């Protein structure tokens, strides 16, 4: 069975044709429970997200700040497994018809088996993977299987990436490029900064695929700011924080849905 890379491409192209950036939400699988995580993802999509990244919880998340680390800890203590991540992708996609990616560090895939992981993700209806710590020069095996199964390979670029390195990364990637708006870990911040706009400009000079910005966006005003120069706005910690701060699961879901609606206005310039 082929994955949904084309659905991802069409979704991003559709947002561009509407003259706006796409809204991409991140939520970890298994948080607060597997069922609760699926409902949270559906709430984000119902609220206005175009795409969702499902985080595969990891015990040593080098890119993730304290908010996502807390959610990952809850998911891992709850016993979340890769099978639960695949179920999350399957049920979220089946319920909404929207593109669902997995964001994961390389070690879990390496241990699980690249062929097995890509085949199962495609069968679940997944659109691809974001791989923040997989070096491009070591990615040939992954890309071979991802392409075979119709999955996007999304690499992360940072403000420190030199132009030649950007060209090397974007030539190997597909779906979109994840542009980290600043050096550091995930988390909400007061401002996204000029570094992000410069990084998008330099990245676009090397590729025709969409460039989406993440790290630090937490409200509609910031989403509107990033949407002025990026093809997509990625929001993670702010969604997770709504869940963590909620008095109960129902309030958490409502918080996620409301934030998605607010951010959706932002990427449309209606904040």
N, C-alpha and C positions, 0 to 999 in steps of 0.2 A: 504494500500500500504506500502511496506517495503522500508526503507531508504537504503542508499548506503554505509553502514559501510564496506561491503565486497570490494567495489571499492576502498575505502581508504586503506584497508589492502593490497589489490593487488598492488596498486600504490606504497606504501612504500616498499613492498617486491620486486617489479620490480626495483626500484632504487637500493636497496641493491644488487640485482642480477647483476646489471651493475657495481658494485663496487664503488658506489657513495652515497652521501647523497641526500635526496629529498629537493627540494626548495619549501617552503611554504610561500606564500605571504598573507599579511593582508591588507584589505582595508575596510573602513566603508561603510555601505549602506547609500544611500541618499546624498553622497558627490561626486561632488559638487551639484548634483541633483540625483534623483533616476535613471533616464536614464543615466546620466553621470557616476554614480557609477557602473552601469552594464557594460558600455563600458570600464571603467578602469580595472575592474576585468577580462574581456575578453582580454584586452591588456596584463595584467600580465601573463595570461595563454598562450596567443599566443607567448609572449616573451620567455617563458621557465619555468614558474612556474609549478610545478606538482600538487599542491593543493592550494586552497585559503580559508582563513578564512574571512568570512564576519562579520564585526563588527556591533553589534546592538547598535546604539548611545544611550548614557546614560548621564543624567545630572550630575551624581556624579561618574565619572570613576576613581576609586581609583588606578588602576594599570597603567593608561595611562598618559603619559607625555604631555607637552604643544602642541606638533605637532598634536597628535591624538585628544586631547581635542579641538583644534581649528576646526578640521574637523568635530568632533561630534557636536560642536556648530552650524556650518553651516548647517549640516543635520537636526538638531532639529529645527532650525529657519525656515527651508524649509518645516517643517511639516511631517518629516518621521515617519512612523508607522510600527508596526510589519508586517502588510500586505505587506509593501514595502520591508521589509527584505526578506520575503518569496518569493516575486516576483523576487528579485535580485538573490536569490539562484536558483530558477527555471530557469530563463533565462540564467544565467551564465553556469549552468550545461547542459542545453539543447543545448547551442551553442558550448560547448567544449567537453562534455562527461567526464570532469574531476571532482574529488571529491571536494565538497564545504561544508565547515563547517560554523557554526555560533559561533562567540565568543561573549558571553554576560554575564553580571552580573545577579545574581539570581532574583533580585526584579522584573524586567519586566516579567520573566517567571512565577513567583509566582502569579503576578497580572493577567496575561493572562490566566493561567490555564495550568498545566503540561500536561494533556492529550491532550488538544487542541493544545498546542505548538508542542509537539512531533508528533502528527498526521499530522499537517500541514507541518512541516519540512520534514517529510518522503514523503508526497505527492508531495512536491516541488522537490524531488530528493536529498535532503540534506544527508550528510554523518554522521553528528553528531554535537556535541556542545562542545565548550571549556568553562568551567565554573570556572573562576579564584577565585571567592569568595564563592563558595558553599562548606562548610565543608563536608568531606567524611562521617562523622557520621550522617549528616543530609540529605544524598543524596539518601536514599533508594527509596523514591517515584519517584524521577527523573529517577533513574537507571532502575526501574521496567518498566516504560513507554518507556524509550529509547530502552531497549532491545526488548520490544514487537514490536517496530516500526523499528527495524534494524538500530539504530543510535549509533554511538560511543559516549562515555562519556570521555572526555579528562580533566584530572585534572592538576593543576599546582603545581610543586614542586620548592623549592627555596634552595639556599645554606645553609640557616638556618635550613632546615628540617633535623631532626635527622634520623638515619638509621631505627629505629623502625617505625617512622612516614612515611618514604618513603615506607616501606613495606605495611603499611596500605593503603596508597593512591594508590599505583600501583596495589594492589590486587582488588581494586574497579573500576579501570579505564579500558578503552578499546580504540582501535585505536592507540593512542600513548600517551606518557607522555610529557607534556610541561615543559621543564626545564628552569626556569628563570635564565639567566646567572649570575645575580648579584642581590643584594638587591636594590630595588628602583622601579622607574616607567619606562615605555617605553621611547625610544628615541635613537638617534644615538650617538655612543661614539667612542673615539679614539681607544680603544682596548676592546676586549670581556673578557679577563682575564682568569687566571688559575682556578678560582672558578668554571667556567662552566665545565671544563674537569673533575674536582673532583666530581662534582654533577652528571654528566653522569655516571661516574664509579660507584658511590655509588648506583645510581638508577638502573643501569643494574644488579647489584648484587641481586636485589629483583624481577626482572621481565624479561620476554622474549619479551614484546612488545616494539616497537621502542621508542627511547628517542630523542626528537627533541628540539633544543635549540633556544630560542628567547631572545629578549631584547638586543639592542646594535649593532646588525649586520647591516651594511649599505653599504658595498662595496664588490667587488669580493674577495679581499685579506682576509677580515674578514670571508667571507663565506667559503673560502678555508680552513682557519684555523679551523673553527668550524667543517667543513665536515670531518676533519681528525679523529674526535673522536665521532661525533654525527650521528644519523640516519637521521636527518633532520635539516635544517637551516630555521628559521622563521624570516622573515623580514617584518616590518610594517611601522614604522615611516619614513624610507627612501622613500618608495613608496608614502606615503601621502605628504611628503615634495616636491617630484617632481610635484605633482598636485598643491600644494599651491604656489610654486614658479613659475609656468608656466605663461606666458603672456596671454594664452588663453587655452580653453579646448583641442583643437587639439594638441597643444604643450605638454600639460599635459599627454595626452594619449601616445604620442610618447616617452615622458620621462619615463613613467611607463614601456612601452615595452622595451626600451633600457636598463633600469636598470635590468629588469628581465633577459634579454639576458646576461648581464654582470655577474649577480649573478649565472646564470645557468652555465656559464663557470667556475665560482669559485667552485661550488659544484662538478664539474667534474675534478677539479685540473688543469684547463686550463687557469686560470686567468693570 
